[in-house]
Amino acid sequence: MAPDARRRRPSPAAVLLLLMLAACCCRLAGARRALLDNGLGLTPQMGWNSWNHFYCDINETVIRTTADALVATGLAKAGYTYVNIDDCWADDQRTKEGYMAANPKTFPSGIKALADYVHSKGLKLGIYSSAGTRTCSDRMPGSLGHEDTDANTFASWDVDYLKYDNCYTDGTPETERFPRMSRALKNSGRTIFYSLCEWGYMDVAKWGGTAGNSWRTTGDINDTWTSMMDNIDRNDAYAQYAKPGGWNDPDMLEVGNGGMTYDEYVVHFSLWAIAKAPLIIGCDVTSISEETLGILSNAEVIAINQDRLGVQGKRVRNYGNDLEVWAGRLTRHRQAVLLLNRGAASTASITAAWPDVGIRPGVSVEARDVWKHETLPGKFTGSLTAAVEPHSCKLFVLTPVPR
């Protein structure tokens, strides 16, 4: 071989440096995968949580009858499989051995028996704690400093889901406290869905995916139009970080709790669906109205939320302060498009233009109104316009068709 064609061999020192850098990168990637890849949350979680309706007024009967009602109403078949106990389930103090224990007055059978009952219905049980010394109600101990003990306890009870709150902290950053529980859950021997509830502090969406399956991007929701819209607005800023296995969480659903109108609840459910938010029911499903059941069980809207592509829809056009277009990609080259009238005064025409919603110029689509369960007549090219009443929305799935 001619001298100018020979490749120069790297020195032993250079080879060693490259090997060290490669090992470091592998360790970092492995650490990220170890916390993230538990195989859960490939689509946003669906279920029920006790807090928005019952607050601390819970007991094992409430949880059992809720599981029964999820099955009886068809909500379980629609995808709502998690039955999540929120705050106030535990005794005020740990046992002398240092364990959390169920409140003997309200959960006398214990959490393991409750998990067995929920599992017998084909559902999964969720539980609650906090990355602090106490939970937010101050009625039970938190898990700070007891992460391994509590994760192992939850696993021994066959718990499937942990909502982990952020009260009574010691000043340690969320980026340290929440991953501790993630590691503890991983080491517990049971696959447990991990829902971080640190309220959007420290840009949680930017690191939550390394620790959990979902992360709260907002403070607590309440059953008002203003609160609901504020939460989805805050959540929208982090759309790029959501993906299968990890979801932005603008908090649980208020649909059915009575503080908003029917149309406002339709907006609430539609926005959560297109934004790939967790669909966690917050009303009393044992006394659910037909109207509320119709919203929560709409299979076409749920399908948008559960689309396997896992792309969070977001606001793509704002016509002044009140009229908006939201859009997100779906499988099979489809687009979900939501036309939203935030105003309280008058009906308005809202246009979704193809450049805004991610459809190529010249492409024709069929438009499916998923609330009316109707495909609009004809084909649409370039844009879609609809009249939308105050505090209301129209939600469509646009499917490309041959011209």
Disulfide bonds with the S-S distance in Angstrom:
Cys56-Cys88 1.72
Cys136-Cys167 1.96
